[in-house]
Amino acid sequence: MARLSLRRMSLLALALALAAFVLPSVFIDLRYAPAIVSLANAPPAPVGVVFGAGLAPGGEASPLLAERLDTALSLWRAGKVQRLLLTGNSGAHHDEIRAMRHYLLVAGMPEEALLGDLEGTSTFDSCWRARSVFGVEDALLITQRFHLPRALFLAAHAGIHAHGVAAGGRPHWTSLAVWREFLARPLAVLDVLTHAPPEPPQESRPS
């Protein structure tokens, strides 16, 4: 009898643990899927936020990051955004911002159309700082489809009115980044519950 009770408690604990991961993910996906639009249907916004996605050997943009940058470049050329805010890790041996800026400059974007957030080391930090440091109120978020619902969720909490434009036209189900996303969404909910929305900047940040 005791073994049966212990087994039931173990199964209940497992079910609760699964629910803690599955329910936030499902909620975020369903809630923010309508805000994901095609490039052609994207509403104009002052800023496009491009999230970092790692570097390839040699310090160049990884395939995932290149997809994001190509989509951002297309949005800028189409007049959908005026400027791009590049966010990601920036260090002596892993400088995503430098690689992103170089990629876009070579493609023809002017320097004055690019902003870099050297401290946007996570999606939460990037959205938080976009609002509180750079004064972003309306934006297009540019990343892969699997990442967009969480990015939109965090942007909304930060006080940013945003739509998402999916980068790349192919699924990435074999990518570790996709499976990592299922763990990241419950943590995003925890971040929102434990952090008040950021205060907007008192003065506009210089470019």
Backbone as CSV, one residue per row, in Angstrom:
resi,resn,N_x,N_y,N_z,CA_x,CA_y,CA_z,C_x,C_y,C_z
1,MET,0.832,-1.208,0.000,0.000,0.000,0.000,0.866,1.257,0.000
2,ALA,1.918,1.222,0.840,2.815,2.368,0.909,3.528,2.570,-0.424
3,ARG,3.904,1.446,-1.065,4.571,1.551,-2.362,3.644,2.159,-3.398
4,LEU,2.379,1.763,-3.358,1.407,2.290,-4.304,1.215,3.782,-4.100
5,SER,1.133,4.212,-2.854,0.976,5.627,-2.549,2.187,6.422,-3.018
6,LEU,3.368,5.863,-2.792,4.596,6.545,-3.219,4.642,6.666,-4.734
7,ARG,4.179,5.606,-5.390,4.167,5.641,-6.851,3.212,6.712,-7.357
8,ARG,2.042,6.805,-6.729,1.074,7.820,-7.139,1.622,9.225,-6.910
9,MET,2.302,9.417,-5.805,2.881,10.725,-5.517,3.974,11.062,-6.525
10,SER,4.740,10.062,-6.923,5.798,10.280,-7.908,5.198,10.656,-9.262
11,LEU,4.131,9.942,-9.625,3.473,10.253,-10.894,2.848,11.643,-10.866
12,LEU,2.272,12.017,-9.725,1.682,13.348,-9.584,2.756,14.423,-9.683
13,ALA,3.879,14.180,-9.037,4.978,15.145,-9.088,5.488,15.288,-10.518
14,LEU,5.584,14.164,-11.222,6.032,14.203,-12.612,5.038,14.968,-13.482
15,ALA,3.743,14.734,-13.266,2.707,15.422,-14.041,2.751,16.928,-13.788
16,LEU,2.950,17.318,-12.533,3.023,18.743,-12.205,4.255,19.389,-12.833
17,ALA,5.357,18.651,-12.822,6.589,19.176,-13.422,6.412,19.375,-14.933
18,LEU,5.780,18.397,-15.579,5.540,18.518,-17.008,4.605,19.688,-17.307
19,ALA,3.573,19.839,-16.483,2.632,20.936,-16.678,3.321,22.287,-16.517
20,ALA,4.273,22.360,-15.580,4.991,23.613,-15.342,5.788,24.039,-16.566
21,PHE,6.209,23.068,-17.374,6.954,23.394,-18.582,6.043,23.534,-19.799
22,VAL,5.053,22.657,-19.890,4.219,22.625,-21.094,3.232,23.784,-21.141
23,LEU,2.542,24.055,-20.037,1.490,25.071,-20.054,2.003,26.464,-20.401
24,PRO,3.103,26.947,-19.804,3.607,28.267,-20.211,3.970,28.320,-21.683
25,SER,4.553,27.243,-22.183,4.957,27.213,-23.587,3.743,27.298,-24.507
26,VAL,2.711,26.530,-24.180,1.499,26.536,-24.997,0.817,27.898,-24.922
27,PHE,0.729,28.455,-23.715,0.087,29.767,-23.551,0.805,30.833,-24.366
28,ILE,2.134,30.895,-24.244,2.907,31.923,-24.946,2.758,31.768,-26.458
29,ASP,2.792,30.533,-26.937,2.690,30.310,-28.373,1.316,30.737,-28.893
30,LEU,0.248,30.333,-28.211,-1.097,30.663,-28.667,-1.385,32.154,-28.535
31,ARG,-0.909,32.750,-27.452,-1.198,34.168,-27.200,-0.517,35.082,-28.205
32,TYR,0.701,34.747,-28.592,1.475,35.686,-29.408,1.636,35.254,-30.863
33,ALA,1.128,34.097,-31.237,1.183,33.682,-32.644,0.505,34.696,-33.576
34,PRO,-0.629,35.318,-33.181,-1.258,36.292,-34.082,-0.403,37.520,-34.362
35,ALA,0.580,37.788,-33.515,1.437,38.964,-33.717,2.607,38.673,-34.649
36,ILE,2.698,37.438,-35.145,3.758,37.071,-36.086,3.229,37.279,-37.503
37,VAL,3.912,38.109,-38.253,3.437,38.492,-39.582,4.525,38.236,-40.625
38,SER,4.128,38.207,-41.866,5.092,38.058,-42.948,5.799,39.385,-43.187
39,LEU,6.898,39.324,-43.898,7.623,40.548,-44.210,6.737,41.518,-44.984
40,ALA,5.986,41.007,-45.928,5.132,41.868,-46.751,4.031,42.528,-45.934
41,ASN,3.525,41.833,-44.911,2.419,42.355,-44.108,2.869,43.043,-42.823
42,ALA,4.159,43.139,-42.605,4.659,43.760,-41.377,4.314,45.240,-41.358
43,PRO,3.729,45.725,-40.258,3.439,47.155,-40.181,4.727,47.941,-39.973
44,PRO,4.832,49.128,-40.534,6.050,49.924,-40.339,6.278,50.223,-38.857
45,ALA,7.533,50.226,-38.464,7.912,50.540,-37.081,9.229,51.308,-37.119
46,PRO,9.458,52.153,-36.128,10.714,52.921,-36.126,11.955,52.048,-36.012
47,VAL,11.823,50.926,-35.283,13.002,50.116,-34.964,12.718,48.640,-35.218
48,GLY,13.711,47.959,-35.757,13.690,46.507,-35.832,14.719,45.967,-34.852
49,VAL,14.313,45.064,-33.982,15.214,44.487,-32.984,15.693,43.137,-33.495
50,VAL,17.013,43.012,-33.650,17.616,41.771,-34.145,18.348,41.093,-32.988
51,PHE,17.925,39.895,-32.633,18.508,39.170,-31.506,19.720,38.353,-31.971
52,GLY,20.763,38.363,-31.168,21.954,37.590,-31.482,21.673,36.098,-31.488
53,ALA,22.499,35.352,-32.237,22.302,33.895,-32.333,23.627,33.181,-32.537
54,GLY,24.671,33.661,-31.907,25.942,32.959,-31.964,26.750,33.262,-33.215
55,LEU,28.006,32.846,-33.172,28.929,33.083,-34.270,29.480,31.769,-34.817
56,ALA,29.817,31.788,-36.077,30.473,30.652,-36.722,31.978,30.773,-36.511
57,PRO,32.725,29.724,-36.785,34.181,29.822,-36.692,34.715,30.992,-37.517
58,GLY,35.665,31.717,-36.944,36.191,32.893,-37.617,35.505,34.172,-37.214
59,GLY,34.515,34.058,-36.319,33.836,35.249,-35.831,32.765,35.788,-36.748
60,GLU,32.359,35.017,-37.749,31.298,35.449,-38.644,29.936,35.033,-38.096
61,ALA,28.890,35.631,-38.653,27.529,35.306,-38.210,27.224,33.832,-38.442
62,SER,26.606,33.196,-37.443,26.172,31.804,-37.592,25.043,31.735,-38.615
63,PRO,24.713,30.550,-39.125,23.599,30.437,-40.078,22.287,31.007,-39.531
64,LEU,21.980,30.743,-38.261,20.759,31.293,-37.674,20.821,32.814,-37.633
65,LEU,21.955,33.351,-37.237,22.091,34.803,-37.147,22.044,35.439,-38.531
66,ALA,22.648,34.801,-39.510,22.613,35.329,-40.873,21.180,35.416,-41.391
67,GLU,20.350,34.432,-41.056,18.943,34.487,-41.461,18.257,35.705,-40.847
68,ARG,18.547,35.978,-39.593,17.940,37.137,-38.933,18.404,38.436,-39.571
69,LEU,19.680,38.520,-39.885,20.223,39.734,-40.471,19.695,39.945,-41.882
70,ASP,19.557,38.889,-42.651,19.007,39.010,-43.999,17.561,39.499,-43.953
71,THR,16.785,38.990,-43.004,15.397,39.433,-42.857,15.343,40.889,-42.425
72,ALA,16.203,41.258,-41.485,16.259,42.657,-41.037,16.632,43.583,-42.183
73,LEU,17.590,43.163,-42.986,18.018,43.961,-44.133,16.864,44.136,-45.121
74,SER,16.109,43.072,-45.352,14.959,43.154,-46.262,13.900,44.106,-45.721
75,LEU,13.671,44.084,-44.418,12.699,44.994,-43.808,13.147,46.444,-43.965
76,TRP,14.423,46.696,-43.775,14.942,48.056,-43.923,14.827,48.522,-45.375
77,ARG,15.198,47.659,-46.314,15.115,48.023,-47.729,13.678,48.270,-48.166
78,ALA,12.728,47.563,-47.537,11.316,47.736,-47.866,10.703,48.937,-47.162
79,GLY,11.477,49.631,-46.358,10.967,50.794,-45.646,10.110,50.453,-44.441
80,LYS,10.188,49.198,-43.990,9.377,48.774,-42.843,9.969,49.259,-41.520
81,VAL,11.292,49.418,-41.455,11.954,49.938,-40.257,12.952,51.019,-40.682
82,GLN,13.169,51.964,-39.777,14.119,53.038,-40.052,15.513,52.707,-39.536
83,ARG,15.542,51.986,-38.415,16.818,51.643,-37.805,16.736,50.219,-37.262
84,LEU,17.915,49.644,-37.018,17.992,48.316,-36.426,18.728,48.399,-35.101
85,LEU,18.176,47.756,-34.092,18.837,47.618,-32.797,19.394,46.196,-32.722
86,LEU,20.712,46.084,-32.717,21.381,44.788,-32.691,21.706,44.433,-31.251
87,THR,21.272,43.270,-30.802,21.505,42.875,-29.424,22.209,41.522,-29.385
88,GLY,23.059,41.330,-28.387,23.747,40.055,-28.273,24.951,40.142,-27.365
89,ASN,25.691,39.065,-27.296,26.896,39.015,-26.481,28.023,39.775,-27.160
90,SER,28.800,40.464,-26.359,29.907,41.226,-26.909,31.106,41.093,-25.990
91,GLY,32.125,40.382,-26.444,33.331,40.190,-25.655,34.546,40.176,-26.560
92,ALA,35.710,40.056,-25.947,36.949,40.104,-26.720,37.029,38.979,-27.741
93,HIS,36.498,37.801,-27.401,36.608,36.648,-28.286,35.262,36.182,-28.846
94,HIS,34.207,36.903,-28.524,32.872,36.524,-29.023,32.030,37.794,-29.093
95,ASP,32.183,38.530,-30.192,31.524,39.831,-30.324,30.446,39.740,-31.403
96,GLU,29.235,39.410,-30.965,28.130,39.285,-31.909,27.778,40.627,-32.531
97,ILE,27.820,41.694,-31.739,27.436,43.001,-32.254,28.361,43.422,-33.389
98,ARG,29.650,43.220,-33.221,30.604,43.592,-34.271,30.351,42.784,-35.541
99,ALA,30.096,41.481,-35.383,29.836,40.633,-36.550,28.537,41.042,-37.247
100,MET,27.521,41.360,-36.472,26.237,41.760,-37.043,26.372,43.092,-37.780
101,ARG,27.046,44.029,-37.140,27.235,45.339,-37.760,28.020,45.203,-39.077
102,HIS,29.078,44.406,-39.051,29.893,44.216,-40.250,29.062,43.584,-41.375
103,TYR,28.277,42.593,-41.048,27.432,41.901,-42.027,26.507,42.894,-42.733
104,LEU,25.882,43.764,-41.945,24.908,44.706,-42.501,25.581,45.848,-43.256
105,LEU,26.714,46.302,-42.768,27.426,47.370,-43.474,27.910,46.899,-44.841
106,VAL,28.433,45.680,-44.900,28.874,45.118,-46.179,27.695,44.992,-47.143
107,ALA,26.489,44.720,-46.585,25.294,44.572,-47.419,24.719,45.909,-47.856
108,GLY,25.277,47.014,-47.344,24.847,48.324,-47.823,24.082,49.189,-46.848
109,MET,23.893,48.734,-45.614,23.196,49.583,-44.646,24.134,50.673,-44.150
110,PRO,23.614,51.878,-43.952,24.461,52.958,-43.443,24.698,52.817,-41.944
111,GLU,25.829,53.290,-41.496,26.205,53.218,-40.084,25.166,53.864,-39.185
112,GLU,24.616,54.991,-39.630,23.672,55.736,-38.786,22.345,55.012,-38.592
113,ALA,22.093,53.959,-39.365,20.850,53.197,-39.212,21.001,52.034,-38.245
114,LEU,22.194,51.900,-37.632,22.462,50.763,-36.757,22.736,51.209,-35.329
115,LEU,22.037,50.569,-34.398,22.290,50.741,-32.970,22.766,49.403,-32.413
116,GLY,23.647,49.434,-31.441,24.141,48.202,-30.850,23.968,48.191,-29.345
117,ASP,23.375,47.127,-28.822,23.244,46.953,-27.378,24.236,45.886,-26.933
118,LEU,25.328,46.325,-26.354,26.388,45.407,-25.947,26.005,44.568,-24.739
119,GLU,24.922,44.927,-24.055,24.519,44.214,-22.846,23.219,43.441,-23.035
120,GLY,22.789,43.281,-24.258,21.575,42.499,-24.521,21.902,41.025,-24.619
121,THR,22.329,40.465,-23.508,22.865,39.100,-23.509,21.801,38.018,-23.429
122,SER,20.560,38.379,-23.247,19.462,37.414,-23.243,18.245,38.090,-23.853
123,THR,17.246,37.300,-24.216,16.028,37.881,-24.780,15.367,38.812,-23.775
124,PHE,15.354,38.402,-22.512,14.770,39.245,-21.470,15.522,40.576,-21.371
125,ASP,16.847,40.504,-21.281,17.644,41.723,-21.174,17.492,42.593,-22.417
126,SER,17.457,41.972,-23.581,17.351,42.735,-24.825,16.046,43.527,-24.875
127,CYS,14.940,42.886,-24.518,13.646,43.576,-24.531,13.585,44.641,-23.448
128,TRP,14.053,44.290,-22.264,14.053,45.223,-21.135,14.857,46.468,-21.469
129,ARG,16.053,46.277,-22.022,16.937,47.396,-22.323,16.470,48.173,-23.557
130,ALA,15.832,47.499,-24.491,15.290,48.211,-25.647,14.317,49.294,-25.197
131,ARG,13.531,48.981,-24.173,12.555,49.955,-23.654,13.208,50.956,-22.699
132,SER,13.958,50.456,-21.728,14.435,51.315,-20.647,15.676,52.126,-21.021
133,VAL,16.487,51.628,-21.937,17.727,52.326,-22.306,17.598,53.037,-23.650
134,PHE,17.025,52.332,-24.631,16.950,52.898,-25.975,15.609,53.568,-26.265
135,GLY,14.665,53.472,-25.346,13.392,54.166,-25.511,12.492,53.601,-26.591
136,VAL,12.641,52.325,-26.911,11.833,51.718,-27.966,10.410,51.482,-27.459
137,GLU,9.436,51.991,-28.188,8.035,51.796,-27.832,7.290,50.952,-28.860
138,ASP,7.735,51.001,-30.084,7.082,50.274,-31.176,8.181,49.638,-32.013
139,ALA,8.086,48.330,-32.261,9.192,47.653,-32.928,8.723,46.425,-33.690
140,LEU,9.561,46.005,-34.610,9.443,44.695,-35.235,10.551,43.831,-34.656
141,LEU,10.199,42.658,-34.175,11.183,41.723,-33.623,11.570,40.729,-34.705
142,ILE,12.854,40.513,-34.863,13.349,39.711,-35.978,14.162,38.541,-35.440
143,THR,13.598,37.349,-35.592,14.249,36.121,-35.148,13.503,34.945,-35.779
144,GLN,13.933,33.722,-35.494,13.246,32.561,-36.071,11.869,32.369,-35.429
145,ARG,11.015,31.643,-36.139,9.636,31.433,-35.681,9.582,30.806,-34.296
146,PHE,10.455,29.847,-34.013,10.385,29.157,-32.727,10.704,30.095,-31.567
147,HIS,11.434,31.166,-31.825,11.844,32.106,-30.783,10.884,33.286,-30.635
148,LEU,10.130,33.577,-31.684,9.310,34.794,-31.693,8.252,34.872,-30.585
149,PRO,7.496,33.802,-30.275,6.482,33.954,-29.227,7.067,34.421,-27.899
150,ARG,8.201,33.848,-27.486,8.820,34.271,-26.215,9.319,35.708,-26.313
151,ALA,9.922,36.064,-27.445,10.404,37.432,-27.620,9.252,38.431,-27.557
152,LEU,8.135,38.095,-28.188,6.969,38.979,-28.163,6.380,39.086,-26.757
153,PHE,6.351,37.980,-26.043,5.868,37.960,-24.662,6.703,38.887,-23.780
154,LEU,8.010,38.796,-23.896,8.897,39.616,-23.073,8.866,41.075,-23.503
155,ALA,8.732,41.319,-24.794,8.627,42.699,-25.268,7.349,43.357,-24.747
156,ALA,6.263,42.612,-24.761,5.002,43.150,-24.248,5.128,43.504,-22.771
157,HIS,5.784,42.637,-22.001,5.975,42.924,-20.582,6.849,44.162,-20.380
158,ALA,7.773,44.379,-21.287,8.658,45.539,-21.178,7.973,46.825,-21.622
159,GLY,6.769,46.725,-22.150,6.046,47.914,-22.573,6.272,48.282,-24.025
160,ILE,6.653,47.307,-24.837,6.896,47.547,-26.250,5.752,46.956,-27.073
161,HIS,5.166,47.764,-27.924,4.176,47.255,-28.870,4.942,46.664,-30.039
162,ALA,4.803,45.375,-30.270,5.668,44.721,-31.252,4.911,43.701,-32.091
163,HIS,5.399,43.535,-33.301,5.051,42.409,-34.151,6.342,41.645,-34.430
164,GLY,6.212,40.387,-34.768,7.376,39.574,-35.062,7.415,39.160,-36.520
165,VAL,8.596,39.186,-37.085,8.798,38.729,-38.462,9.762,37.546,-38.413
166,ALA,9.318,36.404,-38.885,10.128,35.190,-38.794,11.260,35.209,-39.811
167,ALA,12.444,34.911,-39.341,13.614,34.836,-40.210,13.793,33.426,-40.737
168,GLY,14.193,33.307,-41.980,14.428,31.984,-42.551,13.129,31.329,-42.977
169,GLY,13.214,30.503,-43.983,12.008,29.852,-44.475,11.958,28.366,-44.201
170,ARG,12.901,27.871,-43.410,12.937,26.423,-43.168,12.845,26.139,-41.674
171,PRO,12.264,25.009,-41.289,12.203,24.664,-39.867,13.576,24.302,-39.332
172,HIS,13.718,24.397,-38.023,15.004,24.109,-37.389,14.833,23.080,-36.272
173,TRP,14.033,22.049,-36.525,13.718,21.111,-35.457,14.921,20.302,-34.999
174,THR,15.959,20.240,-35.806,17.161,19.527,-35.375,18.118,20.423,-34.599
175,SER,17.819,21.702,-34.509,18.691,22.637,-33.818,18.475,22.541,-32.307
176,LEU,19.573,22.601,-31.556,19.466,22.606,-30.099,18.721,23.843,-29.607
177,ALA,18.793,24.925,-30.381,18.121,26.158,-29.983,16.611,25.964,-29.870
178,VAL,16.048,25.117,-30.728,14.605,24.870,-30.678,14.228,24.168,-29.382
179,TRP,14.966,23.122,-29.021,14.645,22.370,-27.807,14.941,23.192,-26.557
180,ARG,15.948,24.052,-26.653,16.243,24.951,-25.541,15.081,25.912,-25.295
181,GLU,14.354,26.221,-26.355,13.238,27.160,-26.242,12.147,26.636,-25.311
182,PHE,11.933,25.326,-25.293,10.901,24.757,-24.422,11.259,24.946,-22.952
183,LEU,12.550,25.026,-22.645,12.975,25.300,-21.279,12.959,26.792,-20.996
184,ALA,13.222,27.594,-22.019,13.335,29.033,-21.832,11.978,29.697,-21.581
185,ARG,10.920,29.169,-22.122,9.618,29.821,-21.965,9.126,29.830,-20.518
186,PRO,9.191,28.714,-19.783,8.807,28.798,-18.362,9.683,29.773,-17.580
187,LEU,10.960,29.845,-17.921,11.845,30.792,-17.245,11.467,32.226,-17.595
188,ALA,10.970,32.439,-18.806,10.519,33.772,-19.199,9.321,34.203,-18.348
189,VAL,8.416,33.269,-18.104,7.265,33.569,-17.240,7.743,33.917,-15.840
190,LEU,8.725,33.180,-15.329,9.279,33.462,-14.015,9.923,34.842,-13.985
191,ASP,10.644,35.194,-15.028,11.255,36.528,-15.107,10.192,37.618,-15.044
192,VAL,9.114,37.424,-15.773,8.041,38.420,-15.798,7.389,38.552,-14.423
193,LEU,7.217,37.423,-13.750,6.568,37.448,-12.436,7.439,38.084,-11.365
194,THR,8.745,38.052,-11.545,9.657,38.541,-10.507,10.269,39.904,-10.832
195,HIS,9.956,40.462,-12.008,10.488,41.774,-12.380,9.344,42.690,-12.804
196,ALA,9.306,43.866,-12.236,8.331,44.861,-12.663,8.724,45.376,-14.044
197,PRO,7.762,45.860,-14.820,8.111,46.425,-16.126,9.126,47.553,-15.967
198,PRO,10.040,47.720,-16.921,11.066,48.752,-16.792,10.509,50.153,-16.936
199,GLU,11.164,51.105,-16.284,10.804,52.503,-16.446,11.367,53.001,-17.773
200,PRO,10.596,53.788,-18.526,11.140,54.350,-19.763,12.261,55.335,-19.442
201,PRO,13.203,55.540,-20.379,14.309,56.457,-20.126,13.813,57.880,-19.963
202,GLN,14.513,58.650,-19.121,14.157,60.043,-18.923,14.502,60.882,-20.146
203,GLU,15.587,60.527,-20.790,16.011,61.232,-21.983,16.301,60.222,-23.076
204,SER,16.159,60.634,-24.297,16.441,59.741,-25.410,17.912,59.429,-25.458
205,ARG,18.195,58.168,-25.710,19.584,57.746,-25.782,20.212,58.243,-27.081
206,PRO,21.403,58.846,-27.030,22.043,59.300,-28.259,22.442,58.128,-29.134
207,SER,22.434,58.321,-30.437,22.807,57.269,-31.370,24.311,57.180,-31.529
